[in-house]
Structure formats: structure tokens, C-alpha cells
Amino acid sequence: MVVAGSGDNGGGGGSCCMRWWQHNRNHYSHHQTYNGHCNGNSNGGGGGGGGVGGGSGRVVASGFIFCLICFVMYGLIAGLYGWVILKPPLSSYEHGGSPWLGCQEDSEGSWSIGVFFGHSPFSLKPIETADVRRNESAAWPVANPVITCASASASGFPSNFVADPFLYVQGDIFYIFYETKNSITMQGDIGVAKSVDKGATWQQLGIALDEGWHLSYPYVFNYLGQIYMMPESSQKGELRLYRAINFPLQWELDRIIIKKPLIDSFIIEHDREYWLFGSDHSNFGTKNGQLEIWYSSSPLGPWKPHKKNPIYNIDKSLGARNGGRPFSYNGNLYRTGQDCGETYGRRVRIFKVEVLTRADYREVEVPFPFKESRKGRNAWNGARYHHLDVQQLSSGEWIGVMDGDRVPSGDSVHRFLLGCASVAAVAGLVVLLGVLLGAVKCIIPLSWCGDYSGKRSDTLMAWERANLFSSKVRRFCSRLNRVPSFLRCRIKPNTYSGRLVLALIFSIGVALSCVGVKFIYGGNGAEESYLWKGHYSQFTLLTMTYEARLWNLKMYVKHYSRCSSVKEIVVVWNKGIPPKLSDLDSAVPVRIRVENRNSLNNRFKMDPFIKTRAVLELDDDIMMTCDDVERGFRVWRQHPDRIVGFYPRFVDGSRLEYRGEKYARKNKGYNMILTGAAFIDGQLAFKRYWSEQAKAGREVVDKYFNCEDVLLNFLYANASSSKTVEYVRPAWAIDTSKFSGAAISRNTNVHYKIRSDCLTKFTNMYGSLTGRRWEFDARKDGWDL
């Protein structure tokens, strides 16, 4: 749409028809002719004569200002929405990588690598279930993923993602070779990492192989005492075999195995012959649904094609494309394949090879009991996993390395297109508002219309007469320019219904603007966990409730169980009949601990079944984002000896009085954190709370049915002269108890009076908090403002 005008001044023909209605004119003169609406003198005379005259120029400016004001208004609203609501995508610095490089959003995905253990290849469980712990990073336990783009980027090799892991074991040392997509060249290289603690910690050694073309799928194997790597190099048009000259970082080309652009290839020995499996997508066939086999007496070749090639040329969802190293179990050979039906690399499928000869090949799919996460994008492998290398260790235990991604293939492009479509829709609504308000009188320039009577060149007119398509387009433009008159006849902004329509259009525009900002600038929508000293970890979420608050609990469990680092939810049931687990929609295990006595002391009761050191004590009536929870967990891992929470309080003076957060803000500091939303070390905190020293304090809690969080703060302060609390500011938090009558502290004055009494009693028992004051914004991470 072009901005121009005419009207009474007779602006030039061929200009567009957009203008503000003059205030002394009736907005809705519905019986004017079409040209009367769009151009007072379509022949182009008058006023400025043949062009845009002085008056028309002012109308042009007015029309342009109308559009500009609308877009600025929508832009400001969408910007405010993005600033308040949207969490910006994690920078590589927050991931743990370099401040400016690595972990950039990539259309291929955000792949990471995890480690799994089991007593067989069909009973693999993630490393967090093995309860491997590392004190230096407060990873109690270590959790997947163990290698990410941050791992590679932090070691000086910026990476957008890591995928296609292959494991090579030398005694007690594990090596993982993997594809890493270089953030600068946007090309796949082969990286390598080493672990000396059974896969819990991985040291990035660097780039093992970097060629002038894309590399991936680094199949590593041993033959006659030599270590070989056969990566995918289909862009080169051939399958190349490299030999290690200084393992694991120096390799040289040994030979070209096959002059074909094979992808995802491996070599396996079976029945005294060597078999090469791979896919060739350069020929006609189904992409990701093709498989070919070759055989040889040596892995070094020469190779001969299988009689039935191509073995598969089928639907891409059926697992024809290889998905990792084959393995033998109980005398049977198994092949891993990729299901690429819903999206590329959706899942791994396992096939038992029944016949493998030079003349025949048969396999049958077998169940792979891998438990997929229900956390969606918040899980590192919530959207897809497409590669598995599983091997048996000398101990008899099986170890597997698998990649995973939280988003489907092409997600960033899809979101960008949706965002652009939303912005285009907003532009359309701006035009519609302009039409209804009288600012836009023509949608299409008059010179494009079939009934335009202005001057046109003879050459153009002759071409139009000979061109049927042009004639149809001009007739369509003429009909489209009648739309403003049609709409203004039926929708009158000075009526109640007209104002309602305008408000509805404006509201839809606001919604679409926000949607556009979310899709374009809001990232992939994942609320990821935060890396600390090379490890991810998990925590247990604990809440205390009773039957009157069941509706709170259902909403609570559904929301928080999807947070990335939550391992388990423990519900301390204080009163009434507990719900069935089937009543709760949870992505993690839920355990309901029924108590015999209704006491707030039950919140900190010793529980040997809690498997994590980190415990998030979170009231069932507090709702906040998973990202805020993850940030709190990251800060706690930095300071596991402290109470780390979201609600600060400040206690001082000789006259002890409990006050809200505003008082702490006024004094620019805090010395207490409410444990209704706080991370604690379960072993440490529960032991202190149930010590003999705390017995008198627990009796006060039972007497007032209040103050259990205040007591824990005093116990921490009594045990240390250093800082014992850390504050994390949430983006937002909602107290859902305000929507019901089931709240302990619904009478604020009474609640604060009881807590003031508790402060006096606990001060007499355990010493004063006065003199302790920790400033906001002390950590300089921007999370404690």
C-alpha cells in the first residue's frame, strides 16, 4: 500500500488514495461515487495540476503519520511484552561458553550428548539414576547432558551443537568423538572429549578432524592395533578412512573406501566377513529412507555391493538410515536406525539382524524401552534423539552415549516465518483500521485500476489491451478499491457496535504483535537448566499441603514437574485423604508422604528416600517460571551451604517486628530468606532443624502453627558467622492462595504479629539477626537486584 491522496484539491492521477478525513467533513458519505471517495478529480487536474499538489502533499504526510503511529504503538506494546514476559535466549556466557561465540541458535537444532548405564543395552538409564556425585560443582547427582555446545565453546572451540557421539574405551579412560558445528564456519568438525571418572566429567581435548567440508558421524574402531575413524564426508563425494598417528587428536587420510557420497556409515564384522552399511541420498529415492550394504574380507577393502542393493528405499520413518554403532547381545546382531517421520532424527529404532549374507539381508524391529521425557522443550532430549552407541564394559555393565535435542528440525526457521506472518497480519489490521477511521480511502493506487481515467502512455495502453492477465489484475484492483466504501457503509465508528469492532481489531493487532515478537525474538521457548563447573544436576521439589488445597496441588504439579532440573516431587500431606497419583498430571515421579500429625515442622522432616542433596521447599500456592527456579538452583549450587530463595526479609533493631519485602528494599539489604520458596541442602538443613538444639524452636512453631521458615533462618545464622542466605529475584510470582480461602496467612496483620513474637522468642533462644545485612545486587549476576 502506498500513501498518497487527493480529495478536494484534485491531487494527481496515479497517486495512492490515503488521507485523514477532514474534521469538517462527514466521515461516512456513503453515496459518493468510487472516484469521489478515492480521488476528487481522477483526471488529475486541479490544485497542483497533474501531480501531488501542496494540499495533497499535506494529506500524504497525514496518511503516512497515521500508519507510522499505528506501527509505533503496536511496536511499543510488543516491546513491553517482550521485556516483561519473554525470557531472552540464553547467551553462550550463561551456558558456560565464550561471551560472544558458541551456542548460537541454529536451524539444525540444539543437540547435546548424554551418558546412560544399564545391565543390558535394553535397560539403559540416564547417568542421574546412577547417583554419581561431584562435590566441586555441587552436582549431587550429576545429570545429563554431559557434553553440550557450552562444553565445546568454553574450551575455545565455539560450537552451535554437538551430536553423533561415538565412544572409544581404553581401559578406565573413555573418549567420545562427536560432530560439533563450528559457530564461525557453520561447518561440521569432529571434536573429542575424555573422561577418567566413568563418564561423569568430560575434558574437552579439542578438534580431532577439520577438513574443508562438512564432517559428522565419526565412527571410530580398532583393527590390527591401529585406530581408524570413518566420518561422514558426503559433501566431498566419497567415504574416507582416517588413521590415528597420535591418538586422539592427530589423524591422517589412510584411504578412500568408496567413491560414493555415503552418509552415516559403519563397518561391522559378522561371520568372518566385514560389512559396510550406509545410505546414498544422491540418487533418486526417499531421503532418510535408503540403505545399502557392501562386503569385504577386510575393513580396508576392497568393497563389493550387496546383491539386493539398495536394501531399503522406503518411508523415512521406518529406520533405514543408520543411527549409531551396531552391537551384539546374547549372540544376536542389532542395528540402530533413525525414525525421521515426524522430523529429522525423531527417535532411535532397534533392529535385530536375522540374515546377513552376500545374497540376502533380513532384520526385524525389536522394542527399545527408552523412556522419553514428558518435559517437552525443557528437557535436553525432549523433542528427538537420533544416535546411540552402546558398548559393554569389562565390568559387564553396559554404557551408552546418545544425543538429544529439545526442538524439532528447522524450528528457528519455522518460528521466524510465523513471526513474519504475524507482523504482516498486523500490517493488514492497520490498513483495516485506517479504512474504518477514514484515513485509508483506497487500498490500491488508482493507476492500477481498470476504471482509472487519468493519463497513461499509448505504449502502456497498447500492452494492456494485448495482455489478458493485466486486464484481469486491473479489474481486481478496481473491485478491491471498493472495499473501503463497502466497509464504511456497514461499520460506523461513532456507534457502539462500531467502537466495539474497532476495539476488537485493535486487540487482535496487539495480540498478533506480541505473538510476532515471541516467535522472532523469544527464543525456542525452552526454560533450560544452567551449567555450573561443567555439570548439570537435579533437585527434589517438596511442598506441604492438605485436602482443602487439592486444586492448588494439581496446578502446581503439572507446572513444576516440567521444569528441567526437577527429579522428583514430594508432597507432604498434613491432613485429610490424600489424592491418587493418577489424579496428578506429572512429568516426574510424585511421592505423597502422609503425616500422622498436622504440623509445619513436617516440612523439614528427615526423609531418607530423597535422592538429591538439593531440595526446593516451595509452597503449593506460589507459581513462578521454571527459568526463575533454574536460576535459583544455579545460585544454590554456587553456595550450597546457604538458604537460597526468592522472598527476602530484613530484621533489625531492638524492637523486633516482622515486615514485608518493602522494608528490606527500603533498607537496601536482607538477612533472612523465607523457605516457602527456597533451595536448601536437605541433609544439612533437616539435620539442623531436628537437632536437640532446635527442639524449643519447633515447640514454638507447633504452638503458633507458623514461623518454621523463620526458625530455619535462625538455625543457619547460629551455625555460621558468614553469610547464610542468598536472594534471587523472580521475573514474576503469583500467590494462588489469594483466589481461595485456604491460606494460613490470609489475615496479614495477625500473621505479622505472630511472626514478630517468633522473632523475639528465637532471638532469645539462638541469638539476634541484627547486625547481619546483605546488600542486593552483591553477586553482580543481575539475579539479585
N, C-alpha and C positions, 0 to 999 in steps of 0.2 A: 504494500500500500504506500502510495506517495502522497505527500502532503501538499496541497495547493488549494486554491479556492477561486471563487468569483462572487456570485450573488449580484447585488445591485450595481456593482461597479463594472460588470461586464468583463471580468477577467478573461485572459486569453484562452482560446480553444486549445485543447490538447493537454491542458494542465489538469491536475487531480482536483477532486472536489471535497476538500476537508476544511472546515472552518468552525469557529464558535458561532452559535446563534447570537444575533444582536439582542440586547435586553429589551429593546422596544418593539421587537417583532414577536408574533405568536409562534411558539415553538412547534406547533402542530397544525400547520396549514396543510391539511391532508388532501386538498383537492387541486393542488398545483400540478402542473404537468411534470413529467420526469425531468425535462431540461430545466424547468423552473426550480426544481429542488436542487439540481446539481450545478447549474450554470445559468445565471440570469440571462446571458446572451451567448448561446452556444456558437454563434457565428464569429465570436472573437472580437467584435468591435468594442467601442466604448472605452471609457475610462482610460486605461493605459494603452489601449489600442493594440490588438494582436498579441500581446504578451501579458505578463503579470504586471498590472499597474500598481500604483502606490497603495491604494486601498486593498488590493488583492494581496500585496506583499504583507500587509499587516495581518490579514486573515491567515496567510500561510504560516506566519510566526505563531499566531494563536493556536492553530491546529497542531503545530509541532509541539508547542508547550503543553497542550493537553496530553498528548501521547507521552511526553517526557515525564510529566508529573505523575501519570499513572504508573509508568515503569519504575520511577524512583520510589514511589510509595510502596509498590509491591516488593521492590528490592530491599527497602529498609525493613519491612516486616519479615521477609525471608531471612535477611541477615541477622535480625534479632533472634529469630527462631534458631538459626544455626549456632549463634553464640551461646544461647541459654540452654538449648536442648541437646544439640548434637555434640558428640564427643569426636574431636578430630582424630584422623587415623594416627595410630602410634608411629612416632618417628623412630628412626633407627637407633637414636640415642636411648629412647625409652625401652626399646627392645634389648638394648645392650650393645648395639653396634656403634659404628662411627657416626658422629653427629650429622654428617651431610650425605653419607653414602650408605648403600645397602638397604635391604628390606623395603624397597620401593614397590608400590602397587603394580602388579603385573597381570596381564590378561590371561597368562597361562596358569595363574593360581598363586598360592602361598604355601607351597609344600614344606613339610618338616619330616623329621625321621624319629621314630620311636623304637624302643627295645622291649622285647617280650620274652617270657620264660614259661616253660611247661615241661611236664614229664613225657610229652609226645608232641609231634608237630600239629596235632589236632586239639591240643589243650593249652594253647598259648594265652598268657595273661600279661597285661602291661606291667612294667617294672615297679609301679607303685604298690602292686599287690604283694611283691616280694619283700616289702618293708626294708628296702635299702636306705640307709640314713647317712647324711653328711653334715657334721657339726659346723664346718666352716661357712656353710651357706644357709644354715638353719633349715635344711631340706630334710624334714622328718615326716614323711619319707620323700625320696627323690621321685619325681613324676615325669612322665612323657610330656612333650617330646624332649629328646636328649641332644639333638642337633637341629638347629634352625638357621635361617638366614642371619640371625643375630650372631650365632656362633662363628660363622664364617666371616662376617663383616667385622666383628670385634677383633679378629686375628689379622686384619689387614687385607682381607680379600672380599671386597663388597659383593654381596650376593642378594638376589631378589628371592630366591627359594633354593631349597636342597631337596633332591628326590633320587629315585632309583638306587637305593643303597645295596651294596654287596659286602658281605662280611668275609674277612680273611683272618683265620685264627692261627697264631704261633704260640703254642704253649698257653701261658696265662695272659698273653697280650692279644687284644682284639684290635683289628683295623677295620674301618669302614671306608670303602670307596663309594663316592656318590657324585651325581650330577649337581653342579652349582651354576646357576645362571648369573653370569657376570653383570653387575648393575651398570657398568660403563659400556662394555661392548655389546651387551644384550645377547651374548653367545654362551652356550653351554660349555663348561670346562669340567674336568674331573678333579674333585677335591678328595682329601684323605684326612681322617682323624684317627687317633689312637686312644685306647682305654687300657688301664692297668688295674682297674678295680671292678672288673666283671660288668662293664657297660654302664656304670653309674655316672662316671665323669669322662668326658672326651676332650682330649687335647687336639686342637686343630694344627695339623702339620703343614698345610699349605696346598698348593695346586700340584697334583701329580702329573697332569697332562693337559696341555693347552696347544691346540692347533689353530689353523686359520679357518676352521669351520666348526659347526656345532658338534659337540660330543655329549653322549649320555650313556646310560646303561652299561657301566664299567664292569663287565663280567670278568672276575679275577679267578684264576685257577693255577694249580701246580702240575707240572709234567716233567718227569725225569729230573727233579731237583731244581728246575727253573720255574720262575713265577711269570705268568703271562696275563695280559689284560686284553680283552676284546671289546672295546667300546663301540657303541653305535656311531657310525660316521657316514650316514646315508647321504648327506649333502656332498660328500666327496665322490659318491657314486660307487663305493666299494666297501668291503668288510675287511678291516685291517687288524692285524695281530701285533701287539707290542710285547717286548720282553724287558723285565726289570734288570737294570745294570747296577742300581744302587737303591734297593727297596727301602721305603715305599715311594720315594719322590722322583727318581730318575728312571726313565723308560726310553727305549729306542724301538723303532719300527723293525719288526722281525720279518714280516712278510705280509703280502696281500692275499687273503684267503680266497675270496671270491670277488669277481668284478661285477657285483650287483649291489644296489643301494639297500641292503637289508637293515631292518630295524629290530631292536630288542632280541638279539640273537644270543644263544648259549650253546655250549658243547657238553655232551654227556657221554660217558662210557656205559655201554649196555651190551651184554652178551658178546664181549670181546671185540666189539666194534665201537667206533666213535660216531656220534650222531650230532648233526648241527641243525638246530631249529631256528627259524627266523621268518620274518614277513617282508614281502616286497610290495610296496604300495605305489610303485612307479607305473605298473601296468593297469589295465582295466580290471576292476573288481571292487569289492566292498572294502572301503578303508576301515582298518582295525578289525576286519573280519577275515583276513587272509593268513595262511600259514603254509610254509614249505619246509621240507626236510632234505638234508643231504647226509651221506655216509662216507666213512673213510676208515682206513686201518690205523690212522694217526690223527691226533688233533691238529697237526701241522699240515694235513692234506696229503695228496690232492683229494678233492671232494667230488662225489658223483651225486646227481639228483635222484631223489626217490622216485620210484615208478609211478606213484599216484600224485605227484606234484601237479597243481597245488593241493595240499591235503585238505585245506578248507578255503572256501571263498563264500562265506556265509554272513549272516547278520552279525553286526559288530557287538551285540550284547551277549553272544554265546561263548566268548572267551577264547577266540582263536589267537589273538595277539598275546605273546608271552608276557608274563607278569612277575618275572624273577627267576631264581635258580630252581631247577628241579631237585627233588630229593627222593631218597629211598627210605622206606619204613616197612618193617615186617616183611622184607623180601619183595616189596612192590615198588615200582617206579611211579612217581607222581609229577605231573606238570602243572605249573601255576599259569593261569591265563587272566586276562583283563576283560571285565564286563564294561563295555563302553556304550551301553544302550542309552541311559538317561543323560549322561555327559561323559566326556573322555575320562577314563580311569575311575569309573564309579565304584567298583569293588573288585576284589580278587576272587577268582573261582579256581577250585582244585579238581584236577582230572587224574584218574587212575589209568595208567597206560596198560592195556591188556595185551596188545600185539604191537611189536615193533620189529619189523624185518625189512629187507630191501624191497619186498614186493607188497607189503601190507602195513597198515597202521590203524589201530583202533584204540579208543580211550573212552572212558565213561566218567561223568562228573560224580564226585562224592561230596557229601556235606562238609562244609568248613565252618565249624561252630565258633565263629568270631563274633563277639558281642559288639554291635555298633552302638556308638554313643547316641543318646537322645538329647544332647545339649545343643544340637544344631551348629550354628556358626561359632558358638562359644567354645566348642571342642576343637582341638587341633586337627582331628581327623573326622569331623562331624559331617562333611559333605561327600568325601570319597577317600579311598585307599586303593592303590593300584599296583603295588610292588611288594613282594615278600621274598626274603632269603632266610631260610630256616636250616639250621645245622645242629648236629648232635655233638656235644662237648665230650671230652674224655671222662668226665664225671658221670656221663649217662644222661645228664639234663639236656634239654633242647633249648636253643636260643634262636630267636627270630628278630630280624630288623625289617621294619615296614615303614613306608612313607604314608603320609596322610595330608589332607587339605581340608580347610574349613569352608571353602567356597567352590562352586562348580566352575568348569572351564568357561572362559570368556565372561566371567561375572563383571569385571570392571567395565568392559565394553557395553555389556547389556545395561548396566546401571547408567552409564553415560548417555546412551541412546534414550532411555526412559526419561532422564533428566532433561534432555533437549526437547523431547516431545512435550514435557510438562511446560517448559518455557514457551514453546510455540503455541500451546493451548492458551497460556496467559496472554500472549500477544493477540490471539483471536478474541479473547474476552475484552481486552482493551478496546479493540475496534467495535465490539458489540456495545460496550458502554458508551463509546463516542457516538454511535448511531442513535441510541436511545436518548442521549442528552442533547443531541443536535450538533455535536462537534464534528462528526463524520457524516457528510451528506452523500458522498459517493465512495464506493469501495474500489472501483476500477477507474483509471484515467479515462476521460471522455473520448480521447482519440483512439482508444481501443474498442469503442462500442460501435455496433452496427448502425445505429441511428444518429451518429455524430455528423453534424452538417458543417463543421469547420473545414478549413483548407487542408488538403493533402496533396502531395505531389502526384502528377499524372503517372509517373512510373510506379509509385506505390499502389495507386488505384488499379492500374492495369494488372499488377501482380496479384492483387487481392481478388480481382474478378476471375483470374485463371486458377486460383488456388481455393479449392473447396474447403479444405481444413481451416484456412484463415477465416473464411466466411462464417464457419460454424463457431469458431472461437469468438468472433466479434459479436455474434448473436447471443452467445452465452454470457459475455461480459455485459451486454445490454440488459439481459434479464437479471444478472447479479446486482447491477446498479439500481434496480427497482426495489431491492430488499429493504434499504433504509426507509423508503416511503411506506412500504408494507408494514414494517415493524412499528414505526411511529404511529401508524393508524390504529394499532391494536394495543400498544403498551404506552400508557401516558404517565410519565414520572410524577406529575402533580396529583396523582390519585394514590390512594392507599395501596391498591394492588400493584401499581406501577413502582412505588417505592419498595415494596416487598420484592419485586422481581429484581430491581437494581441491587438491593442488599444481598439477594441470593447470588447474583452474578459476581458481585464484589467478593463475597465469602468464598465462592468456588475459586476465584482468582487467587485469593490468599492461600487457600489450601494447596492449589497447584504450584504456587511459588515455593511454598515450604517443601513440597514433595520434590520439586526440581532441585532445590538446594541439597536436600537429603541425598538424592541419587548422585549428584555430581560431586559434592564436597564432603558428604557424610561418611565416606569410607564404606567398608563392606558390611557394616552393621554388627560386627563381632565385638564382644567385650572380652578381650583376651587377658590371660594371666600375664604377670610381669616376671621376667627373668631376673635372678639375683645370684651373682657369682657363678654363673654357668649352669644353674639348676632351676628347674621348676619344682613346685611342691604342691601339697594339698592340705586342707584343713577340715575339721569337723564343725558343722553348724549345729548349735544347741539352742533350743528355745524351751520355755516353760509356759504351759497353758492349762486350760481346763475346758469342760464341755460347753460352757457359755460362749466360748470364743472359737468354736469349731470353724465357722465361716472364715475367720481370720487365718486360721491354720491352713486351710485348703489353698487359699490365695498365696500365702507365704511359701508353702512347699513347692507349688507349681513354679513360682518365680525364682526362688533362690536355688532350687535344685539344678537349674540351667546355668548357673554361674560356673565358670571354667574350673576353678580350683576346689570346688566343694566335693569332698569324698563321700560324706555321709551326713544325714540329718538325724539328730537325736531329739526326740520330743519328750520332755519331762512332763508327765501327765499327773497333775496335782489333785484333781478332783473330778468325780463323775465317771461315766462309762467311756472308755477310750474308743476312738473310731477304728474301723477296719483299715488295714493298709491299702486295700483296694479302693477305698474312698479318696485316697490321695494321689494326685497326678504328679509323680516324681520321676526325675531322670536319674536319680541316685538312690541307693538303699536308704530306707527310713526305718528307724528303730524307735518304738514307743516304750519309754521306761515309766511304768506305772508306779507311783509312790503311795505308800501307806498313809502318809501324813501330809496334809496341805501346809507346806512351809516354803518360804522363799529361800531358805538355806539349801533346799534341794537343787537349786541352780548350780551350785559349786560342789556337788557331791562327788566323791571319788567314783570313777567308772572305769573298771579295767578293760571294758570292751571298746573303749575309744582308741582307735589305732593311730591317731595323729597327735603330735605334740601341740600343734596349733588348734585352738578352739575359738570359734567366733560365738560369743554369747550375744544373741540378738533377739530382742523381744518380738513376739509374734505380731505386734501391731505397728512395726516400723518397716516401711518399704523404701528402698533406695536402689540405685542402679547397681548392676553387677560390676561395672567398672569401678565404682567407689569401693565396693567390697574388695576387689582385687588390689586396689591401691593401698587399702588398709593392710592387707595381707603382706604386700611388699614391704611396707614400713615396719610391720611387726618382725619380719624376717631379718631386717637390719638391726632391730632392738628386741630380741625375743625375751629379754628379762623385764620388759616393761608392759604396762597396760596400754594398748594402742586402740583408740576409739574415736568416735565421731561426735560426741557431745561433751564439750569441756565445761568445767565449773571452776570457780575461784573462791577459796575460803580464806579469810584473813580477819585480823582484829581481835580484840579481847571479847567483844560481843559476837559470838558465833551465830551467824544467820545464813541459812541456805538460800542462795539466789540462783537465778537462771543464767543462761549464756550471755545475756546482755551485760551483766555485771562483769563477767570475765573480759568481754570486749572493751568495756569502759576502762578497766584496769590494765588492758593490753597484756594479759597473761592468764595462765591457768595453773592449777596444781592438783586437779582431780579430773578423772575421766569416768563418765557413767558407764557401767558394764552392761547396760541394756543394749548397747551396740559397741562391743569392744572385743579385740583379739587378746587372748591370754595364752600363756604356756599352761596347758591343762595340768601337767604333772606338778609344776611349781605352785600354781595358784590354788589348786584343790588341796594340796598338802598344807599350805599356809592356812587356808580357810578352816580346815578341820583339825588344826593343831590344838593342843590344850590351851595355848595362849589365847586363842580366838574364841574359847568357849563362852566367856562372858559376853562377847560381842554378838555371838549367834543367839544368845538368850534375848538380847535387846531386839534383834531382828524378828524373832518369834513374837515378842511382846507387842511390837508396833505393826507387825506384818508389813515391814518396809525396811529400807536402808541397807540391804545386803550388798549393794554396789558401793555404798559409802564405806562400809566395813572393809571391803577388799582393798580399797584405796589406802586406808589407814594401815592395813597389814603390810602392804607393799612399802609404804613410806617408812614404817617402823623397822623394816628389814634392811634399808639402804639409805645412805646419806646422799646418794647421787640421784639423778633424775629417774623417776619411776613411771612416768606417763608420757604418751605421745598423742598428739591430736592430728586427725586427718579430716579435712573439710569435705563433706559430700556435696556433689553438684545440687542435689535436692533430696529431701526425705519427707515422707508423708506418714503421719501418725493416724493409722486407720481406726484406732480406738475412739477417735472423735466422732465416728459415724455410728457408734453403738454405746450402750450404757455399761458395757462390761470393761471398765477400766479402773485400776486401783487408784490412780491419781487424777480422777475426773474433777475433784474439788481441789483446785490448785492451792488455795490458802491453807487448807487443812494439811495437805500433802507437804507443803513447805514448812509448816510449823512442826510437824513430826520430824522432818529431816533436820531441822535446826536443833531439836532436842537430841537427836542421834549424834550430831556433831559435838555437842557438849559432852555427852557420855563417852564417845570414842576418844575424844581428846584427853579426857581424864584417864582412860584406860591405856592408850597407846602413844600419847604424845600429840603435839599440835602440828597442823599443816602450815600454820602461819610461819612466814619466812621462806617458804618454798614458792617459787613463782617462775614459770617457764614461759617465755615470750612466744607469741605467734610468729610465724614466718622465720623460725630459727633454723630449720633444716635447709632452707633455700631450694627446696624441690617444687615449690609452688603448690603443695598439697596441704599446707597448714596455715593458710592465710587467715 
